Amino acid sequence: MDRRAFLTFALKAGATAAAVTVAAPALAGGHGRVAKFAKKNSYAVSGRAELVKEGNGYVVNLLDDFSFAKAPDPKIALGRNGFDKSTLMGLLKSNKGASSYKVPAGVNAEEYNEIWIWCEQYNVPLAVATL
């Protein structure tokens, strides 16, 4: 059921506005800030990622709809209006589907507005999702 169908159903079923407001964020991909990837250079990418607070830290989740073309040395990182090397979380685990990456300890992910796929070997951007 997509978001529009859920909201229409909830309103017809007599749900209060408060109940609809509480339910809507869960449909956005979970419990964090969600963004859609856009390609950089000529690397094909599609799908979404989310940034989630988990305990005392943060996790980046690539969602089920994620797909990325092959590229050398693709790594996940955060950025604030540009890639930040200090936030590198490791190699991309899979080019397709869901996977998770822990944000390095000491990094306040709330200060960042982007999730990057970065080629560390050649120091070039492959894709970015703006939160």
N, C-alpha and C positions, 0 to 999 in steps of 0.2 A: 504494500500500500504506500503510495507516495505521500508527501507532506500535505498537498492540497486535498487529496481524498481523505486523509486522516482528519484534517481540520473540519472539512465539510461534514464528515460522519459524526465527529465529536459534537459539533454545534447542533446538528439535527437530533442527536441523542439527548440533548438537553444539558450538555456539559457546561459548566460555568467558564467564564473567561479565564479565571485563575487556573482551572484544571488544564485548559488548552495551553496556556502559557508554560506551565510546568512540563507538559509532555513534549512540546515542540523541540527543545534543544536536544533531546535524546535522538530525534530523527535526523539530526544534522550530522551524524557520524559517530556519536558517542557523547563524550562529556568534556570536550576540549574545543579549542579554536580550530576550525576546519578551513582548508584552502585547496584550490584546484591548481595542479601543476601546469606551467607553461614552458615550452621548450626554449632553450637557449642554443645558439648556433644551429646546427641542423639535426640535432638528436630528437627523435620522436618520443614523446611522452604523453600519457594521459592518466587521469585519475586524481585522487585526492589524498591529502595527508592531514593529520590532526596533531596538535600539540596538547598534551594532557598532563595535569599535575597529578603525581602519583606519590603518595607519602610525602617525604621531604624533598623530593626531586621532581623531574619532568621526564616524559617519554614522548618521542615522535613515533606515531603510528602511520605507516602507509596502509591505506585501506584496500579492501578487496578489489576495487576497480582500478588499482594502480597497474600501469604497464609502461615499460621503458625499453627502448632499443639498446642494443649492446654498445658499450663504450669502454675505453680503457680506464681502470682505476676509479670507478664511481663511488663516491663517499657521501654520506648524509651529514649535513651541518645546518646551523642556524645563521641568520643574518639580520642586520638592522640596516635596511636600505643598502644592502651589499653583504657579500659573503664574509663571515668571521671565522678564520682558521682555528681559533681557540675553542670552537664549539664542535669540531669534528667528532663524529660518533662511530666511525668505522665504515667498512665496505658495505655497499648495497648487498643485502643478503639474497635477494631474488629480483629478477627483472619483471616479475609478474605476481600480483596478488599481495596479500597482507604480510606485513612484517613490522617489528618494533625495534626501536633504538633508544638507549638511555642517554639522556643529556648529561654531559660531564658534570661531576660534583663541583659545586661552587659557581655554576653558571645559572643566573636568574633568567630563565627562559621567558618570563613575562616582559623582559626588556627587548625582546626580538620580535620582528614582524614578518620574517620569511623563513621558509624551510628550503634548503638548497640540496641539489645533487651536484657534486663538484668533482671534477677530474683533478686529483691532487698531482698525478704524474706530470700533466702538462699545464697545470694551474689555469684551467678554463672552466667556465660554468657550463653545465649540461642541462639543468632545468631548475626552475624556482616556483615555489608556491607562496603567494603573498597572503599572509593571515589578515 
